[in-house]
Amino acid sequence: MLLFGSYGGRLILLIAVVGVISTVNAGLMYTPRILLSMARDGLLPRNVTSVNRGGTPLLALFLCAIASIALVLSGSFDTLIGIGSVLFVAVYLSGFASLLILRRSEPDLPRPYKAWWYPWSAILVLLASAAFLLGSVIGDLKHSLFTAVLILLSYVPSGLVVRDKADSHS
């Protein structure tokens, strides 16, 4: 209120709306490719690998659109922001942890980029992400638990992986 006066709430709402719209757009661009790859690896039904002439995975895109619509209809704008913030931080946290683990466990792999002040920069960002995630969980337990349930529902146990007959002979 002090900085933007009575227009502060509207400004924050506008920024949040633009953020959510761009997030949904990005999600609808990359998520079908993830489903396509999962289907190619046997984690989803094989027909999810079908693409149209332009290379768009239509069934995967349809599944993502249905999931997005279900999320939008499942609650309020605050629910979507709560879910998104937990997911984004969890993804960043896992990425930084993976970077540290991979560079330690595979020291001979080529390094296509250099991280400034590595490993301290990665450790610092990892700790900050963990603190933010912990704060998000403590501050919004309801949406954090809902997000955890969504993540668990997306997990495919290895016993349920669909394999081709050709894969079973190798």
Phi and psi in radians as a Rosetta constraint file:
Dihedral C 1 N 2 CA 2 C 2 CIRCULARHARMONIC -1.171 0.35
Dihedral N 2 CA 2 C 2 N 3 CIRCULARHARMONIC -0.669 0.35
Dihedral C 2 N 3 CA 3 C 3 CIRCULARHARMONIC -1.413 0.35
Dihedral N 3 CA 3 C 3 N 4 CIRCULARHARMONIC -0.787 0.35
Dihedral C 3 N 4 CA 4 C 4 CIRCULARHARMONIC -1.968 0.35
Dihedral N 4 CA 4 C 4 N 5 CIRCULARHARMONIC 0.012 0.35
Dihedral C 4 N 5 CA 5 C 5 CIRCULARHARMONIC 1.178 0.35
Dihedral N 5 CA 5 C 5 N 6 CIRCULARHARMONIC -2.547 0.35
Dihedral C 5 N 6 CA 6 C 6 CIRCULARHARMONIC -1.241 0.35
Dihedral N 6 CA 6 C 6 N 7 CIRCULARHARMONIC -0.219 0.35
Dihedral C 6 N 7 CA 7 C 7 CIRCULARHARMONIC -1.583 0.35
Dihedral N 7 CA 7 C 7 N 8 CIRCULARHARMONIC -0.018 0.35
Dihedral C 7 N 8 CA 8 C 8 CIRCULARHARMONIC -1.042 0.35
Dihedral N 8 CA 8 C 8 N 9 CIRCULARHARMONIC -0.789 0.35
Dihedral C 8 N 9 CA 9 C 9 CIRCULARHARMONIC -1.101 0.35
Dihedral N 9 CA 9 C 9 N 10 CIRCULARHARMONIC -0.704 0.35
Dihedral C 9 N 10 CA 10 C 10 CIRCULARHARMONIC -1.166 0.35
Dihedral N 10 CA 10 C 10 N 11 CIRCULARHARMONIC -0.684 0.35
Dihedral C 10 N 11 CA 11 C 11 CIRCULARHARMONIC -1.125 0.35
Dihedral N 11 CA 11 C 11 N 12 CIRCULARHARMONIC -0.777 0.35
Dihedral C 11 N 12 CA 12 C 12 CIRCULARHARMONIC -1.107 0.35
Dihedral N 12 CA 12 C 12 N 13 CIRCULARHARMONIC -0.726 0.35
Dihedral C 12 N 13 CA 13 C 13 CIRCULARHARMONIC -1.081 0.35
Dihedral N 13 CA 13 C 13 N 14 CIRCULARHARMONIC -0.754 0.35
Dihedral C 13 N 14 CA 14 C 14 CIRCULARHARMONIC -1.080 0.35
Dihedral N 14 CA 14 C 14 N 15 CIRCULARHARMONIC -0.776 0.35
Dihedral C 14 N 15 CA 15 C 15 CIRCULARHARMONIC -1.094 0.35
Dihedral N 15 CA 15 C 15 N 16 CIRCULARHARMONIC -0.733 0.35
Dihedral C 15 N 16 CA 16 C 16 CIRCULARHARMONIC -1.131 0.35
Dihedral N 16 CA 16 C 16 N 17 CIRCULARHARMONIC -0.735 0.35
Dihedral C 16 N 17 CA 17 C 17 CIRCULARHARMONIC -1.102 0.35
Dihedral N 17 CA 17 C 17 N 18 CIRCULARHARMONIC -0.806 0.35
Dihedral C 17 N 18 CA 18 C 18 CIRCULARHARMONIC -1.076 0.35
Dihedral N 18 CA 18 C 18 N 19 CIRCULARHARMONIC -0.716 0.35
Dihedral C 18 N 19 CA 19 C 19 CIRCULARHARMONIC -1.092 0.35
Dihedral N 19 CA 19 C 19 N 20 CIRCULARHARMONIC -0.773 0.35
Dihedral C 19 N 20 CA 20 C 20 CIRCULARHARMONIC -1.186 0.35
Dihedral N 20 CA 20 C 20 N 21 CIRCULARHARMONIC -0.739 0.35
Dihedral C 20 N 21 CA 21 C 21 CIRCULARHARMONIC -1.095 0.35
Dihedral N 21 CA 21 C 21 N 22 CIRCULARHARMONIC -0.756 0.35
Dihedral C 21 N 22 CA 22 C 22 CIRCULARHARMONIC -1.199 0.35
Dihedral N 22 CA 22 C 22 N 23 CIRCULARHARMONIC -0.579 0.35
Dihedral C 22 N 23 CA 23 C 23 CIRCULARHARMONIC -1.181 0.35
Dihedral N 23 CA 23 C 23 N 24 CIRCULARHARMONIC -0.755 0.35
Dihedral C 23 N 24 CA 24 C 24 CIRCULARHARMONIC -1.106 0.35
Dihedral N 24 CA 24 C 24 N 25 CIRCULARHARMONIC -0.740 0.35
Dihedral C 24 N 25 CA 25 C 25 CIRCULARHARMONIC -1.056 0.35
Dihedral N 25 CA 25 C 25 N 26 CIRCULARHARMONIC -0.849 0.35
Dihedral C 25 N 26 CA 26 C 26 CIRCULARHARMONIC -1.086 0.35
Dihedral N 26 CA 26 C 26 N 27 CIRCULARHARMONIC -0.738 0.35
Dihedral C 26 N 27 CA 27 C 27 CIRCULARHARMONIC -1.067 0.35
Dihedral N 27 CA 27 C 27 N 28 CIRCULARHARMONIC -0.684 0.35
Dihedral C 27 N 28 CA 28 C 28 CIRCULARHARMONIC -1.293 0.35
Dihedral N 28 CA 28 C 28 N 29 CIRCULARHARMONIC -0.230 0.35
Dihedral C 28 N 29 CA 29 C 29 CIRCULARHARMONIC -1.528 0.35
Dihedral N 29 CA 29 C 29 N 30 CIRCULARHARMONIC -0.767 0.35
Dihedral C 29 N 30 CA 30 C 30 CIRCULARHARMONIC -1.715 0.35
Dihedral N 30 CA 30 C 30 N 31 CIRCULARHARMONIC -0.488 0.35
Dihedral C 30 N 31 CA 31 C 31 CIRCULARHARMONIC -1.112 0.35
Dihedral N 31 CA 31 C 31 N 32 CIRCULARHARMONIC -0.704 0.35
Dihedral C 31 N 32 CA 32 C 32 CIRCULARHARMONIC -1.036 0.35
Dihedral N 32 CA 32 C 32 N 33 CIRCULARHARMONIC -0.555 0.35
Dihedral C 32 N 33 CA 33 C 33 CIRCULARHARMONIC -1.197 0.35
Dihedral N 33 CA 33 C 33 N 34 CIRCULARHARMONIC -0.602 0.35
Dihedral C 33 N 34 CA 34 C 34 CIRCULARHARMONIC -1.163 0.35
Dihedral N 34 CA 34 C 34 N 35 CIRCULARHARMONIC -0.775 0.35
Dihedral C 34 N 35 CA 35 C 35 CIRCULARHARMONIC -1.090 0.35
Dihedral N 35 CA 35 C 35 N 36 CIRCULARHARMONIC -0.697 0.35
Dihedral C 35 N 36 CA 36 C 36 CIRCULARHARMONIC -1.038 0.35
Dihedral N 36 CA 36 C 36 N 37 CIRCULARHARMONIC -0.813 0.35
Dihedral C 36 N 37 CA 37 C 37 CIRCULARHARMONIC -1.148 0.35
Dihedral N 37 CA 37 C 37 N 38 CIRCULARHARMONIC -0.692 0.35
Dihedral C 37 N 38 CA 38 C 38 CIRCULARHARMONIC -1.100 0.35
Dihedral N 38 CA 38 C 38 N 39 CIRCULARHARMONIC -0.687 0.35
Dihedral C 38 N 39 CA 39 C 39 CIRCULARHARMONIC -1.166 0.35
Dihedral N 39 CA 39 C 39 N 40 CIRCULARHARMONIC -0.675 0.35
Dihedral C 39 N 40 CA 40 C 40 CIRCULARHARMONIC -1.120 0.35
Dihedral N 40 CA 40 C 40 N 41 CIRCULARHARMONIC -0.542 0.35
Dihedral C 40 N 41 CA 41 C 41 CIRCULARHARMONIC -1.482 0.35
Dihedral N 41 CA 41 C 41 N 42 CIRCULARHARMONIC 0.005 0.35
Dihedral C 41 N 42 CA 42 C 42 CIRCULARHARMONIC 1.512 0.35
Dihedral N 42 CA 42 C 42 N 43 CIRCULARHARMONIC 0.187 0.35
Dihedral C 42 N 43 CA 43 C 43 CIRCULARHARMONIC -1.530 0.35
Dihedral N 43 CA 43 C 43 N 44 CIRCULARHARMONIC -0.225 0.35
Dihedral C 43 N 44 CA 44 C 44 CIRCULARHARMONIC -2.359 0.35
Dihedral N 44 CA 44 C 44 N 45 CIRCULARHARMONIC 2.873 0.35
Dihedral C 44 N 45 CA 45 C 45 CIRCULARHARMONIC -0.966 0.35
Dihedral N 45 CA 45 C 45 N 46 CIRCULARHARMONIC 2.534 0.35
Dihedral C 45 N 46 CA 46 C 46 CIRCULARHARMONIC -1.042 0.35
Dihedral N 46 CA 46 C 46 N 47 CIRCULARHARMONIC -0.534 0.35
Dihedral C 46 N 47 CA 47 C 47 CIRCULARHARMONIC -1.207 0.35
Dihedral N 47 CA 47 C 47 N 48 CIRCULARHARMONIC -0.193 0.35
Dihedral C 47 N 48 CA 48 C 48 CIRCULARHARMONIC -1.266 0.35
Dihedral N 48 CA 48 C 48 N 49 CIRCULARHARMONIC -0.211 0.35
Dihedral C 48 N 49 CA 49 C 49 CIRCULARHARMONIC -1.441 0.35
Dihedral N 49 CA 49 C 49 N 50 CIRCULARHARMONIC -0.096 0.35
Dihedral C 49 N 50 CA 50 C 50 CIRCULARHARMONIC -1.214 0.35
Dihedral N 50 CA 50 C 50 N 51 CIRCULARHARMONIC 2.435 0.35
Dihedral C 50 N 51 CA 51 C 51 CIRCULARHARMONIC -2.242 0.35
Dihedral N 51 CA 51 C 51 N 52 CIRCULARHARMONIC 2.712 0.35
Dihedral C 51 N 52 CA 52 C 52 CIRCULARHARMONIC -1.480 0.35
Dihedral N 52 CA 52 C 52 N 53 CIRCULARHARMONIC -3.062 0.35
Dihedral C 52 N 53 CA 53 C 53 CIRCULARHARMONIC -1.043 0.35
Dihedral N 53 CA 53 C 53 N 54 CIRCULARHARMONIC -0.553 0.35
Dihedral C 53 N 54 CA 54 C 54 CIRCULARHARMONIC -1.445 0.35
Dihedral N 54 CA 54 C 54 N 55 CIRCULARHARMONIC -0.058 0.35
Dihedral C 54 N 55 CA 55 C 55 CIRCULARHARMONIC 1.612 0.35
Dihedral N 55 CA 55 C 55 N 56 CIRCULARHARMONIC 0.137 0.35
Dihedral C 55 N 56 CA 56 C 56 CIRCULARHARMONIC -1.459 0.35
Dihedral N 56 CA 56 C 56 N 57 CIRCULARHARMONIC 2.216 0.35
Dihedral C 56 N 57 CA 57 C 57 CIRCULARHARMONIC -1.350 0.35
Dihedral N 57 CA 57 C 57 N 58 CIRCULARHARMONIC 1.584 0.35
Dihedral C 57 N 58 CA 58 C 58 CIRCULARHARMONIC -1.089 0.35
Dihedral N 58 CA 58 C 58 N 59 CIRCULARHARMONIC -0.816 0.35
Dihedral C 58 N 59 CA 59 C 59 CIRCULARHARMONIC -1.120 0.35
Dihedral N 59 CA 59 C 59 N 60 CIRCULARHARMONIC -0.726 0.35
Dihedral C 59 N 60 CA 60 C 60 CIRCULARHARMONIC -1.115 0.35
Dihedral N 60 CA 60 C 60 N 61 CIRCULARHARMONIC -0.711 0.35
Dihedral C 60 N 61 CA 61 C 61 CIRCULARHARMONIC -1.118 0.35
Dihedral N 61 CA 61 C 61 N 62 CIRCULARHARMONIC -0.720 0.35
Dihedral C 61 N 62 CA 62 C 62 CIRCULARHARMONIC -1.075 0.35
Dihedral N 62 CA 62 C 62 N 63 CIRCULARHARMONIC -0.787 0.35
Dihedral C 62 N 63 CA 63 C 63 CIRCULARHARMONIC -1.072 0.35
Dihedral N 63 CA 63 C 63 N 64 CIRCULARHARMONIC -0.701 0.35
Dihedral C 63 N 64 CA 64 C 64 CIRCULARHARMONIC -1.168 0.35
Dihedral N 64 CA 64 C 64 N 65 CIRCULARHARMONIC -0.709 0.35
Dihedral C 64 N 65 CA 65 C 65 CIRCULARHARMONIC -1.118 0.35
Dihedral N 65 CA 65 C 65 N 66 CIRCULARHARMONIC -0.737 0.35
Dihedral C 65 N 66 CA 66 C 66 CIRCULARHARMONIC -1.087 0.35
Dihedral N 66 CA 66 C 66 N 67 CIRCULARHARMONIC -0.761 0.35
Dihedral C 66 N 67 CA 67 C 67 CIRCULARHARMONIC -1.112 0.35
Dihedral N 67 CA 67 C 67 N 68 CIRCULARHARMONIC -0.704 0.35
Dihedral C 67 N 68 CA 68 C 68 CIRCULARHARMONIC -1.128 0.35
Dihedral N 68 CA 68 C 68 N 69 CIRCULARHARMONIC -0.755 0.35
Dihedral C 68 N 69 CA 69 C 69 CIRCULARHARMONIC -1.101 0.35
Dihedral N 69 CA 69 C 69 N 70 CIRCULARHARMONIC -0.734 0.35
Dihedral C 69 N 70 CA 70 C 70 CIRCULARHARMONIC -1.079 0.35
Dihedral N 70 CA 70 C 70 N 71 CIRCULARHARMONIC -0.705 0.35
Dihedral C 70 N 71 CA 71 C 71 CIRCULARHARMONIC -1.149 0.35
Dihedral N 71 CA 71 C 71 N 72 CIRCULARHARMONIC -0.726 0.35
Dihedral C 71 N 72 CA 72 C 72 CIRCULARHARMONIC -1.103 0.35
Dihedral N 72 CA 72 C 72 N 73 CIRCULARHARMONIC -0.697 0.35
Dihedral C 72 N 73 CA 73 C 73 CIRCULARHARMONIC -1.403 0.35
Dihedral N 73 CA 73 C 73 N 74 CIRCULARHARMONIC -0.180 0.35
Dihedral C 73 N 74 CA 74 C 74 CIRCULARHARMONIC -1.354 0.35
Dihedral N 74 CA 74 C 74 N 75 CIRCULARHARMONIC -0.307 0.35
Dihedral C 74 N 75 CA 75 C 75 CIRCULARHARMONIC -3.022 0.35
Dihedral N 75 CA 75 C 75 N 76 CIRCULARHARMONIC -2.736 0.35
Dihedral C 75 N 76 CA 76 C 76 CIRCULARHARMONIC -1.592 0.35
Dihedral N 76 CA 76 C 76 N 77 CIRCULARHARMONIC 3.086 0.35
Dihedral C 76 N 77 CA 77 C 77 CIRCULARHARMONIC -1.069 0.35
Dihedral N 77 CA 77 C 77 N 78 CIRCULARHARMONIC -0.648 0.35
Dihedral C 77 N 78 CA 78 C 78 CIRCULARHARMONIC -1.088 0.35
Dihedral N 78 CA 78 C 78 N 79 CIRCULARHARMONIC -0.616 0.35
Dihedral C 78 N 79 CA 79 C 79 CIRCULARHARMONIC -1.088 0.35
Dihedral N 79 CA 79 C 79 N 80 CIRCULARHARMONIC -0.817 0.35
Dihedral C 79 N 80 CA 80 C 80 CIRCULARHARMONIC -1.117 0.35
Dihedral N 80 CA 80 C 80 N 81 CIRCULARHARMONIC -0.716 0.35
Dihedral C 80 N 81 CA 81 C 81 CIRCULARHARMONIC -1.158 0.35
Dihedral N 81 CA 81 C 81 N 82 CIRCULARHARMONIC -0.710 0.35
Dihedral C 81 N 82 CA 82 C 82 CIRCULARHARMONIC -1.086 0.35
Dihedral N 82 CA 82 C 82 N 83 CIRCULARHARMONIC -0.786 0.35
Dihedral C 82 N 83 CA 83 C 83 CIRCULARHARMONIC -1.138 0.35
Dihedral N 83 CA 83 C 83 N 84 CIRCULARHARMONIC -0.819 0.35
Dihedral C 83 N 84 CA 84 C 84 CIRCULARHARMONIC -1.066 0.35
Dihedral N 84 CA 84 C 84 N 85 CIRCULARHARMONIC -0.751 0.35
Dihedral C 84 N 85 CA 85 C 85 CIRCULARHARMONIC -1.138 0.35
Dihedral N 85 CA 85 C 85 N 86 CIRCULARHARMONIC -0.702 0.35
Dihedral C 85 N 86 CA 86 C 86 CIRCULARHARMONIC -1.150 0.35
Dihedral N 86 CA 86 C 86 N 87 CIRCULARHARMONIC -0.772 0.35
Dihedral C 86 N 87 CA 87 C 87 CIRCULARHARMONIC -1.119 0.35
Dihedral N 87 CA 87 C 87 N 88 CIRCULARHARMONIC -0.785 0.35
Dihedral C 87 N 88 CA 88 C 88 CIRCULARHARMONIC -1.058 0.35
Dihedral N 88 CA 88 C 88 N 89 CIRCULARHARMONIC -0.812 0.35
Dihedral C 88 N 89 CA 89 C 89 CIRCULARHARMONIC -1.174 0.35
Dihedral N 89 CA 89 C 89 N 90 CIRCULARHARMONIC -0.670 0.35
Dihedral C 89 N 90 CA 90 C 90 CIRCULARHARMONIC -1.114 0.35
Dihedral N 90 CA 90 C 90 N 91 CIRCULARHARMONIC -0.679 0.35
Dihedral C 90 N 91 CA 91 C 91 CIRCULARHARMONIC -1.157 0.35
Dihedral N 91 CA 91 C 91 N 92 CIRCULARHARMONIC -0.796 0.35
Dihedral C 91 N 92 CA 92 C 92 CIRCULARHARMONIC -1.089 0.35
Dihedral N 92 CA 92 C 92 N 93 CIRCULARHARMONIC -0.749 0.35
Dihedral C 92 N 93 CA 93 C 93 CIRCULARHARMONIC -1.039 0.35
Dihedral N 93 CA 93 C 93 N 94 CIRCULARHARMONIC -0.820 0.35
Dihedral C 93 N 94 CA 94 C 94 CIRCULARHARMONIC -1.166 0.35
Dihedral N 94 CA 94 C 94 N 95 CIRCULARHARMONIC -0.582 0.35
Dihedral C 94 N 95 CA 95 C 95 CIRCULARHARMONIC -1.142 0.35
Dihedral N 95 CA 95 C 95 N 96 CIRCULARHARMONIC -0.797 0.35
Dihedral C 95 N 96 CA 96 C 96 CIRCULARHARMONIC -1.190 0.35
Dihedral N 96 CA 96 C 96 N 97 CIRCULARHARMONIC -0.668 0.35
Dihedral C 96 N 97 CA 97 C 97 CIRCULARHARMONIC -1.119 0.35
Dihedral N 97 CA 97 C 97 N 98 CIRCULARHARMONIC -0.715 0.35
Dihedral C 97 N 98 CA 98 C 98 CIRCULARHARMONIC -1.111 0.35
Dihedral N 98 CA 98 C 98 N 99 CIRCULARHARMONIC -0.703 0.35
Dihedral C 98 N 99 CA 99 C 99 CIRCULARHARMONIC -1.026 0.35
Dihedral N 99 CA 99 C 99 N 100 CIRCULARHARMONIC -0.833 0.35
Dihedral C 99 N 100 CA 100 C 100 CIRCULARHARMONIC -1.119 0.35
Dihedral N 100 CA 100 C 100 N 101 CIRCULARHARMONIC -0.776 0.35
Dihedral C 100 N 101 CA 101 C 101 CIRCULARHARMONIC -1.158 0.35
Dihedral N 101 CA 101 C 101 N 102 CIRCULARHARMONIC -0.798 0.35
Dihedral C 101 N 102 CA 102 C 102 CIRCULARHARMONIC -1.132 0.35
Dihedral N 102 CA 102 C 102 N 103 CIRCULARHARMONIC -0.752 0.35
Dihedral C 102 N 103 CA 103 C 103 CIRCULARHARMONIC -1.162 0.35
Dihedral N 103 CA 103 C 103 N 104 CIRCULARHARMONIC -0.476 0.35
Dihedral C 103 N 104 CA 104 C 104 CIRCULARHARMONIC -1.444 0.35
Dihedral N 104 CA 104 C 104 N 105 CIRCULARHARMONIC -0.724 0.35
Dihedral C 104 N 105 CA 105 C 105 CIRCULARHARMONIC -1.409 0.35
Dihedral N 105 CA 105 C 105 N 106 CIRCULARHARMONIC -0.384 0.35
Dihedral C 105 N 106 CA 106 C 106 CIRCULARHARMONIC -2.248 0.35
Dihedral N 106 CA 106 C 106 N 107 CIRCULARHARMONIC 1.211 0.35
Dihedral C 106 N 107 CA 107 C 107 CIRCULARHARMONIC -1.195 0.35
Dihedral N 107 CA 107 C 107 N 108 CIRCULARHARMONIC -0.314 0.35
Dihedral C 107 N 108 CA 108 C 108 CIRCULARHARMONIC -1.632 0.35
Dihedral N 108 CA 108 C 108 N 109 CIRCULARHARMONIC -0.053 0.35
Dihedral C 108 N 109 CA 109 C 109 CIRCULARHARMONIC -1.164 0.35
Dihedral N 109 CA 109 C 109 N 110 CIRCULARHARMONIC 2.595 0.35
Dihedral C 109 N 110 CA 110 C 110 CIRCULARHARMONIC -1.125 0.35
Dihedral N 110 CA 110 C 110 N 111 CIRCULARHARMONIC 2.534 0.35
Dihedral C 110 N 111 CA 111 C 111 CIRCULARHARMONIC -1.923 0.35
Dihedral N 111 CA 111 C 111 N 112 CIRCULARHARMONIC 1.698 0.35
Dihedral C 111 N 112 CA 112 C 112 CIRCULARHARMONIC -1.220 0.35
Dihedral N 112 CA 112 C 112 N 113 CIRCULARHARMONIC -0.247 0.35
Dihedral C 112 N 113 CA 113 C 113 CIRCULARHARMONIC -2.523 0.35
Dihedral N 113 CA 113 C 113 N 114 CIRCULARHARMONIC 2.755 0.35
Dihedral C 113 N 114 CA 114 C 114 CIRCULARHARMONIC -1.902 0.35
Dihedral N 114 CA 114 C 114 N 115 CIRCULARHARMONIC 2.363 0.35
Dihedral C 114 N 115 CA 115 C 115 CIRCULARHARMONIC -1.705 0.35
Dihedral N 115 CA 115 C 115 N 116 CIRCULARHARMONIC 2.252 0.35
Dihedral C 115 N 116 CA 116 C 116 CIRCULARHARMONIC -1.025 0.35
Dihedral N 116 CA 116 C 116 N 117 CIRCULARHARMONIC 2.371 0.35
Dihedral C 116 N 117 CA 117 C 117 CIRCULARHARMONIC 0.961 0.35
Dihedral N 117 CA 117 C 117 N 118 CIRCULARHARMONIC 0.494 0.35
Dihedral C 117 N 118 CA 118 C 118 CIRCULARHARMONIC -1.090 0.35
Dihedral N 118 CA 118 C 118 N 119 CIRCULARHARMONIC 2.415 0.35
Dihedral C 118 N 119 CA 119 C 119 CIRCULARHARMONIC -1.607 0.35
Dihedral N 119 CA 119 C 119 N 120 CIRCULARHARMONIC -0.060 0.35
Dihedral C 119 N 120 CA 120 C 120 CIRCULARHARMONIC -1.114 0.35
Dihedral N 120 CA 120 C 120 N 121 CIRCULARHARMONIC -0.655 0.35
Dihedral C 120 N 121 CA 121 C 121 CIRCULARHARMONIC -1.127 0.35
Dihedral N 121 CA 121 C 121 N 122 CIRCULARHARMONIC -0.753 0.35
Dihedral C 121 N 122 CA 122 C 122 CIRCULARHARMONIC -1.177 0.35
Dihedral N 122 CA 122 C 122 N 123 CIRCULARHARMONIC -0.685 0.35
Dihedral C 122 N 123 CA 123 C 123 CIRCULARHARMONIC -1.138 0.35
Dihedral N 123 CA 123 C 123 N 124 CIRCULARHARMONIC -0.736 0.35
Dihedral C 123 N 124 CA 124 C 124 CIRCULARHARMONIC -1.078 0.35
Dihedral N 124 CA 124 C 124 N 125 CIRCULARHARMONIC -0.804 0.35
Dihedral C 124 N 125 CA 125 C 125 CIRCULARHARMONIC -1.196 0.35
Dihedral N 125 CA 125 C 125 N 126 CIRCULARHARMONIC -0.624 0.35
Dihedral C 125 N 126 CA 126 C 126 CIRCULARHARMONIC -1.088 0.35
Dihedral N 126 CA 126 C 126 N 127 CIRCULARHARMONIC -0.799 0.35
Dihedral C 126 N 127 CA 127 C 127 CIRCULARHARMONIC -1.145 0.35
Dihedral N 127 CA 127 C 127 N 128 CIRCULARHARMONIC -0.709 0.35
Dihedral C 127 N 128 CA 128 C 128 CIRCULARHARMONIC -1.126 0.35
Dihedral N 128 CA 128 C 128 N 129 CIRCULARHARMONIC -0.713 0.35
Dihedral C 128 N 129 CA 129 C 129 CIRCULARHARMONIC -1.130 0.35
Dihedral N 129 CA 129 C 129 N 130 CIRCULARHARMONIC -0.730 0.35
Dihedral C 129 N 130 CA 130 C 130 CIRCULARHARMONIC -1.106 0.35
Dihedral N 130 CA 130 C 130 N 131 CIRCULARHARMONIC -0.708 0.35
Dihedral C 130 N 131 CA 131 C 131 CIRCULARHARMONIC -1.140 0.35
Dihedral N 131 CA 131 C 131 N 132 CIRCULARHARMONIC -0.735 0.35
Dihedral C 131 N 132 CA 132 C 132 CIRCULARHARMONIC -1.133 0.35
Dihedral N 132 CA 132 C 132 N 133 CIRCULARHARMONIC -0.728 0.35
Dihedral C 132 N 133 CA 133 C 133 CIRCULARHARMONIC -1.119 0.35
Dihedral N 133 CA 133 C 133 N 134 CIRCULARHARMONIC -0.775 0.35
Dihedral C 133 N 134 CA 134 C 134 CIRCULARHARMONIC -1.070 0.35
Dihedral N 134 CA 134 C 134 N 135 CIRCULARHARMONIC -0.746 0.35
Dihedral C 134 N 135 CA 135 C 135 CIRCULARHARMONIC -1.096 0.35
Dihedral N 135 CA 135 C 135 N 136 CIRCULARHARMONIC -0.681 0.35
Dihedral C 135 N 136 CA 136 C 136 CIRCULARHARMONIC -1.135 0.35
Dihedral N 136 CA 136 C 136 N 137 CIRCULARHARMONIC -0.734 0.35
Dihedral C 136 N 137 CA 137 C 137 CIRCULARHARMONIC -1.145 0.35
Dihedral N 137 CA 137 C 137 N 138 CIRCULARHARMONIC -0.783 0.35
Dihedral C 137 N 138 CA 138 C 138 CIRCULARHARMONIC -1.154 0.35
Dihedral N 138 CA 138 C 138 N 139 CIRCULARHARMONIC -0.735 0.35
Dihedral C 138 N 139 CA 139 C 139 CIRCULARHARMONIC -1.323 0.35
Dihedral N 139 CA 139 C 139 N 140 CIRCULARHARMONIC -0.422 0.35
Dihedral C 139 N 140 CA 140 C 140 CIRCULARHARMONIC -2.508 0.35
Dihedral N 140 CA 140 C 140 N 141 CIRCULARHARMONIC 1.202 0.35
Dihedral C 140 N 141 CA 141 C 141 CIRCULARHARMONIC -1.086 0.35
Dihedral N 141 CA 141 C 141 N 142 CIRCULARHARMONIC -0.667 0.35
Dihedral C 141 N 142 CA 142 C 142 CIRCULARHARMONIC -1.046 0.35
Dihedral N 142 CA 142 C 142 N 143 CIRCULARHARMONIC -0.900 0.35
Dihedral C 142 N 143 CA 143 C 143 CIRCULARHARMONIC -1.253 0.35
Dihedral N 143 CA 143 C 143 N 144 CIRCULARHARMONIC -0.537 0.35
Dihedral C 143 N 144 CA 144 C 144 CIRCULARHARMONIC -1.152 0.35
Dihedral N 144 CA 144 C 144 N 145 CIRCULARHARMONIC -0.741 0.35
Dihedral C 144 N 145 CA 145 C 145 CIRCULARHARMONIC -1.162 0.35
Dihedral N 145 CA 145 C 145 N 146 CIRCULARHARMONIC -0.698 0.35
Dihedral C 145 N 146 CA 146 C 146 CIRCULARHARMONIC -1.049 0.35
Dihedral N 146 CA 146 C 146 N 147 CIRCULARHARMONIC -0.745 0.35
Dihedral C 146 N 147 CA 147 C 147 CIRCULARHARMONIC -1.132 0.35
Dihedral N 147 CA 147 C 147 N 148 CIRCULARHARMONIC -0.734 0.35
Dihedral C 147 N 148 CA 148 C 148 CIRCULARHARMONIC -1.073 0.35
Dihedral N 148 CA 148 C 148 N 149 CIRCULARHARMONIC -0.698 0.35
Dihedral C 148 N 149 CA 149 C 149 CIRCULARHARMONIC -1.112 0.35
Dihedral N 149 CA 149 C 149 N 150 CIRCULARHARMONIC -0.738 0.35
Dihedral C 149 N 150 CA 150 C 150 CIRCULARHARMONIC -1.066 0.35
Dihedral N 150 CA 150 C 150 N 151 CIRCULARHARMONIC -0.733 0.35
Dihedral C 150 N 151 CA 151 C 151 CIRCULARHARMONIC -1.125 0.35
Dihedral N 151 CA 151 C 151 N 152 CIRCULARHARMONIC -0.777 0.35
Dihedral C 151 N 152 CA 152 C 152 CIRCULARHARMONIC -1.102 0.35
Dihedral N 152 CA 152 C 152 N 153 CIRCULARHARMONIC -0.642 0.35
Dihedral C 152 N 153 CA 153 C 153 CIRCULARHARMONIC -1.175 0.35
Dihedral N 153 CA 153 C 153 N 154 CIRCULARHARMONIC -0.448 0.35
Dihedral C 153 N 154 CA 154 C 154 CIRCULARHARMONIC -1.475 0.35
Dihedral N 154 CA 154 C 154 N 155 CIRCULARHARMONIC -0.158 0.35
Dihedral C 154 N 155 CA 155 C 155 CIRCULARHARMONIC -1.308 0.35
Dihedral N 155 CA 155 C 155 N 156 CIRCULARHARMONIC 2.301 0.35
Dihedral C 155 N 156 CA 156 C 156 CIRCULARHARMONIC -1.905 0.35
Dihedral N 156 CA 156 C 156 N 157 CIRCULARHARMONIC 1.925 0.35
Dihedral C 156 N 157 CA 157 C 157 CIRCULARHARMONIC -1.048 0.35
Dihedral N 157 CA 157 C 157 N 158 CIRCULARHARMONIC 2.566 0.35
Dihedral C 157 N 158 CA 158 C 158 CIRCULARHARMONIC -1.073 0.35
Dihedral N 158 CA 158 C 158 N 159 CIRCULARHARMONIC -0.455 0.35
Dihedral C 158 N 159 CA 159 C 159 CIRCULARHARMONIC -1.235 0.35
Dihedral N 159 CA 159 C 159 N 160 CIRCULARHARMONIC -0.317 0.35
Dihedral C 159 N 160 CA 160 C 160 CIRCULARHARMONIC -1.720 0.35
Dihedral N 160 CA 160 C 160 N 161 CIRCULARHARMONIC 0.049 0.35
Dihedral C 160 N 161 CA 161 C 161 CIRCULARHARMONIC -1.161 0.35
Dihedral N 161 CA 161 C 161 N 162 CIRCULARHARMONIC 2.267 0.35
Dihedral C 161 N 162 CA 162 C 162 CIRCULARHARMONIC -1.485 0.35
Dihedral N 162 CA 162 C 162 N 163 CIRCULARHARMONIC 2.098 0.35
Dihedral C 162 N 163 CA 163 C 163 CIRCULARHARMONIC -1.991 0.35
Dihedral N 163 CA 163 C 163 N 164 CIRCULARHARMONIC 2.541 0.35
Dihedral C 163 N 164 CA 164 C 164 CIRCULARHARMONIC -1.257 0.35
Dihedral N 164 CA 164 C 164 N 165 CIRCULARHARMONIC 2.734 0.35
Dihedral C 164 N 165 CA 165 C 165 CIRCULARHARMONIC -1.089 0.35
Dihedral N 165 CA 165 C 165 N 166 CIRCULARHARMONIC -0.585 0.35
Dihedral C 165 N 166 CA 166 C 166 CIRCULARHARMONIC -1.142 0.35
Dihedral N 166 CA 166 C 166 N 167 CIRCULARHARMONIC -0.590 0.35
Dihedral C 166 N 167 CA 167 C 167 CIRCULARHARMONIC -1.212 0.35
Dihedral N 167 CA 167 C 167 N 168 CIRCULARHARMONIC -0.531 0.35
Dihedral C 167 N 168 CA 168 C 168 CIRCULARHARMONIC -1.295 0.35
Dihedral N 168 CA 168 C 168 N 169 CIRCULARHARMONIC -0.276 0.35
Dihedral C 168 N 169 CA 169 C 169 CIRCULARHARMONIC -1.569 0.35
Dihedral N 169 CA 169 C 169 N 170 CIRCULARHARMONIC -0.100 0.35
